[in-house]
Amino acid sequence: MEKYQDIHDGEPILVTRFYDIRESVDLTPTLDDFTNILEDEDHRRHFFEEAKRSFEYVRDREKLIKCLEQEPSKENYKYLKNLRRFGLILKAAYRFVDSSHMCTEDLNDFLFLLGKFNDHYWVAHTKEDVRQIVEKFDHIKFPIDYISTKKFKEYAEKLLDDIEKLFGNRELKIRKFHSLRKKIRTFSNFMQVLAAENCGKEPHWLFYSLLSISTELGDKHDELLQKGLEGEIEYHDSVVELNPKTAEEFTKLKPFIKKMCGLV
């Protein structure tokens, strides 16, 4: 087994192994290699708390403002991207474990505004852009109303069904294509803590497999978005042809997801 990053005192395991789990793992697992760990409420609560702890660990107001206000640099861009990534992991946890299936409004708005800022990072920004992001950042809190196992299963099943239906099309309008990517990313993000706690094992393999699909779809979306920004196409009218192999890959992963969620 490869050598993964050692755990540091006080540092969340997801922060420590954030890049480790983004490397492929040489496994060919069977369904018997997986457990129904996400069916257990205590485990779901643990994954939420670890996602929250990871976001809080990288959440640095002074550094955020510096990265927003300074001249663009690769280092500052990396921090802003990673801060949003950890926020999206927490948002995904809310989707699965909170009764509303939603994160708080301030967290959602913060992630939306920071995403827009990052998309246009290398061009000029206004002081108002920065002010709005910091204002939302300052108001983020983490209330949680934990969901029942029954409701958790219903949500996971519906999300899987939605993905399967979208993959059933030969092509999708850009809005639905982006929705497909976000739904897959929600699953992969929710599994990141579990993957970090099991580097080199089956949960790592499953997360990486989902991440690969999400990244492939994300790259295609970003390509169309960039063409839209450059005036080559009308982004909002774009239609994307789906790769059948991508749908096949997700279909192969679906039984493993269902097993972990206690759906089989």
C-alpha positions as CSV (number, residue, x, y, z in Angstrom):
1,M,0.0,0.0,0.0
2,E,1.2,3.5,-0.7
3,K,2.4,5.8,2.0
4,Y,-0.3,8.3,2.8
5,Q,0.1,11.6,4.8
6,D,0.6,11.1,8.5
7,I,-2.2,12.5,10.7
8,H,-1.2,15.7,12.6
9,D,-2.5,16.6,16.0
10,G,-5.5,18.8,15.7
11,E,-5.7,18.7,11.9
12,P,-8.8,17.0,10.5
13,I,-8.0,13.9,8.5
14,L,-9.8,15.2,5.5
15,V,-7.5,18.2,5.4
16,T,-4.4,16.0,5.8
17,R,-5.4,13.5,3.1
18,F,-7.3,15.9,0.8
19,Y,-4.8,15.3,-2.0
20,D,-4.1,11.6,-1.2
21,I,-7.7,10.6,-1.9
22,R,-7.5,12.4,-5.3
23,E,-5.0,9.8,-6.4
24,S,-6.2,6.5,-7.9
25,V,-6.1,3.3,-5.9
26,D,-5.3,-0.1,-7.5
27,L,-8.3,-2.1,-6.4
28,T,-11.0,-4.2,-8.1
29,P,-13.5,-4.5,-5.3
30,T,-16.7,-6.6,-5.1
31,L,-19.9,-5.8,-3.4
32,D,-19.0,-7.9,-0.5
33,D,-16.0,-5.6,0.2
34,F,-18.4,-2.8,1.2
35,T,-20.6,-2.3,4.2
36,N,-23.8,-0.3,4.7
37,I,-21.9,2.2,6.9
38,L,-24.0,5.2,5.8
39,E,-27.2,3.6,7.0
40,D,-26.0,4.1,10.5
41,E,-27.1,7.5,12.0
42,D,-24.0,7.8,14.2
43,H,-21.7,7.4,11.3
44,R,-23.6,10.0,9.3
45,R,-23.4,12.4,12.2
46,H,-19.7,11.8,12.4
47,F,-19.1,12.5,8.7
48,F,-21.1,15.7,9.0
49,E,-19.1,16.8,12.1
50,E,-15.8,16.0,10.3
51,A,-16.9,17.9,7.2
52,K,-17.7,20.9,9.4
53,R,-14.5,20.7,11.4
54,S,-12.5,20.6,8.1
55,F,-14.2,23.7,6.8
56,E,-13.7,25.5,10.0
57,Y,-10.0,24.5,10.0
58,V,-9.3,26.1,6.6
59,R,-11.7,29.0,7.3
60,D,-9.5,32.0,7.9
61,R,-11.0,35.5,7.6
62,E,-7.8,37.4,7.4
63,K,-6.4,35.1,4.7
64,L,-9.7,35.2,2.8
65,I,-9.7,39.0,2.6
66,K,-6.0,39.1,1.6
67,C,-6.6,36.6,-1.2
68,L,-9.7,38.5,-2.4
69,E,-8.0,41.9,-2.4
70,Q,-4.4,41.2,-3.5
71,E,-3.2,41.0,-7.1
72,P,-4.0,37.6,-8.5
73,S,-1.6,34.9,-7.8
74,K,-1.5,31.1,-8.1
75,E,-1.1,30.7,-4.3
76,N,-4.1,32.9,-3.5
77,Y,-6.2,31.3,-6.2
78,K,-5.4,27.9,-4.7
79,Y,-6.6,28.9,-1.2
80,L,-9.8,30.3,-2.6
81,K,-10.5,27.2,-4.6
82,N,-9.8,24.9,-1.7
83,L,-11.8,27.0,0.8
84,R,-14.8,26.6,-1.6
85,R,-14.1,22.9,-2.0
86,F,-14.3,22.3,1.7
87,G,-17.4,24.4,1.8
88,L,-19.0,22.2,-0.9
89,I,-18.1,19.1,1.1
90,L,-20.0,20.5,4.1
91,K,-22.9,21.5,1.8
92,A,-23.1,18.0,0.5
93,A,-23.2,16.7,4.1
94,Y,-26.1,18.9,4.8
95,R,-27.9,17.5,1.8
96,F,-27.7,14.0,3.2
97,V,-28.0,14.5,6.9
98,D,-30.2,17.6,7.5
99,S,-34.0,17.2,7.4
100,S,-34.3,20.2,4.9
101,H,-31.6,18.6,2.6
102,M,-30.2,22.2,2.4
103,C,-27.3,24.0,4.0
104,T,-27.8,27.3,5.6
105,E,-28.6,30.3,3.4
106,D,-25.4,32.2,4.3
107,L,-23.2,29.2,3.6
108,N,-25.0,28.6,0.3
109,D,-24.7,32.3,-0.7
110,F,-21.0,32.4,0.3
111,L,-20.2,29.4,-1.9
112,F,-22.2,30.8,-4.8
113,L,-20.4,34.2,-4.6
114,L,-17.0,32.7,-4.1
115,G,-17.6,30.4,-7.1
116,K,-18.4,33.4,-9.3
117,F,-15.3,35.2,-8.0
118,N,-13.1,32.2,-8.7
119,D,-14.6,31.7,-12.2
120,H,-13.4,35.2,-13.1
121,Y,-10.4,35.3,-10.8
122,W,-7.9,36.5,-13.3
123,V,-9.9,39.5,-14.4
124,A,-10.7,42.6,-12.4
125,H,-13.1,42.5,-9.4
126,T,-14.9,45.2,-7.6
127,K,-14.8,46.1,-3.9
128,E,-18.5,45.3,-3.8
129,D,-17.7,41.7,-4.9
130,V,-15.3,41.4,-2.0
131,R,-17.7,43.0,0.5
132,Q,-20.5,40.6,-0.3
133,I,-18.3,37.5,0.0
134,V,-16.9,38.6,3.4
135,E,-20.3,39.6,4.7
136,K,-21.7,36.1,3.9
137,F,-18.5,34.5,5.3
138,D,-19.0,36.4,8.6
139,H,-22.6,35.2,9.1
140,I,-22.0,31.5,8.4
141,K,-23.3,29.2,11.2
142,F,-23.9,25.5,11.3
143,P,-27.3,24.6,12.8
144,I,-28.3,21.0,12.0
145,D,-31.5,19.0,12.3
146,Y,-30.4,15.4,11.8
147,I,-32.5,13.3,9.4
148,S,-34.0,9.9,10.2
149,T,-32.4,6.9,8.5
150,K,-35.7,6.3,6.5
151,K,-35.6,9.9,5.1
152,F,-31.8,9.5,4.4
153,K,-32.5,6.4,2.3
154,E,-35.3,8.1,0.5
155,Y,-33.1,11.0,-0.4
156,A,-30.2,8.9,-1.6
157,E,-32.5,6.7,-3.7
158,K,-34.1,9.7,-5.3
159,L,-30.7,11.2,-6.1
160,L,-29.6,8.0,-7.7
161,D,-32.8,7.8,-9.7
162,D,-32.4,11.4,-10.9
163,I,-28.9,10.7,-12.1
164,E,-29.9,7.6,-13.9
165,K,-32.8,9.4,-15.7
166,L,-30.5,12.2,-16.8
167,F,-27.9,9.7,-18.1
168,G,-30.8,8.1,-20.0
169,N,-30.6,10.9,-22.5
170,R,-28.3,11.1,-25.5
171,E,-27.9,14.8,-25.0
172,L,-28.9,17.4,-22.4
173,K,-29.4,21.2,-22.4
174,I,-26.6,22.9,-20.5
175,R,-28.7,23.5,-17.4
176,K,-29.6,19.8,-17.0
177,F,-26.1,18.8,-17.8
178,H,-24.8,21.0,-15.0
179,S,-27.4,19.5,-12.7
180,L,-26.2,16.0,-13.6
181,R,-22.7,17.0,-12.7
182,K,-23.7,18.6,-9.4
183,K,-25.8,15.5,-8.3
184,I,-22.8,13.2,-8.9
185,R,-20.5,15.7,-7.1
186,T,-22.9,15.7,-4.1
187,F,-22.4,11.9,-3.7
188,S,-18.6,12.2,-4.1
189,N,-18.4,15.1,-1.7
190,F,-20.4,13.3,1.0
191,M,-18.0,10.4,0.7
192,Q,-14.8,12.4,1.1
193,V,-14.5,12.0,4.9
194,L,-15.0,8.3,4.6
195,A,-12.5,8.1,1.8
196,A,-9.9,10.0,3.9
197,E,-10.4,7.7,6.8
198,N,-9.9,4.7,4.6
199,C,-7.1,5.7,2.2
200,G,-6.1,2.9,-0.1
201,K,-9.3,1.0,0.7
202,E,-12.7,0.5,-1.0
203,P,-14.3,3.8,0.1
204,H,-11.3,5.6,-1.4
205,W,-11.7,3.7,-4.6
206,L,-15.4,4.6,-4.8
207,F,-14.9,8.3,-4.1
208,Y,-12.1,8.5,-6.7
209,S,-14.3,6.8,-9.3
210,L,-17.1,9.2,-8.6
211,L,-14.7,12.2,-8.6
212,S,-13.4,11.1,-12.0
213,I,-16.9,11.2,-13.5
214,S,-17.7,14.5,-11.9
215,T,-14.4,16.0,-13.1
216,E,-15.0,14.8,-16.7
217,L,-18.4,16.4,-16.7
218,G,-17.0,19.5,-15.0
219,D,-14.3,19.9,-17.6
220,K,-16.8,19.8,-20.4
221,H,-19.0,22.4,-18.6
222,D,-16.1,24.7,-18.0
223,E,-15.1,24.4,-21.6
224,L,-18.5,25.6,-22.7
225,L,-18.6,28.3,-20.1
226,Q,-15.3,29.7,-21.3
227,K,-16.5,29.7,-24.9
228,G,-19.6,31.6,-23.7
229,L,-17.5,34.1,-21.9
230,E,-15.3,34.6,-25.0
231,G,-18.4,35.1,-27.2
232,E,-17.8,31.9,-29.3
233,I,-21.2,30.4,-28.3
234,E,-24.4,31.3,-26.5
235,Y,-23.7,29.4,-23.3
236,H,-27.3,29.2,-22.1
237,D,-28.5,27.7,-25.3
238,S,-25.8,25.0,-25.4
239,V,-26.7,21.3,-25.8
240,V,-24.2,18.6,-24.6
241,E,-23.9,15.2,-26.1
242,L,-23.4,12.6,-23.4
243,N,-20.7,10.0,-23.6
244,P,-22.3,6.6,-23.3
245,K,-19.1,5.3,-21.5
246,T,-19.6,7.8,-18.8
247,A,-23.1,6.5,-18.1
248,E,-21.8,3.0,-18.1
249,E,-19.1,3.9,-15.5
250,F,-21.7,5.4,-13.2
251,T,-24.0,2.3,-13.7
252,K,-21.1,0.1,-12.5
253,L,-20.7,2.3,-9.4
254,K,-24.4,2.4,-8.5
255,P,-24.6,-1.0,-6.7
256,F,-21.6,0.0,-4.4
257,I,-23.3,3.4,-3.6
258,K,-26.6,1.6,-2.8
259,K,-24.8,-0.9,-0.6
260,M,-23.1,1.8,1.5
261,C,-26.4,3.7,1.8
262,G,-28.2,0.6,3.0
263,L,-30.4,0.5,-0.1
264,V,-29.7,-3.2,-0.9
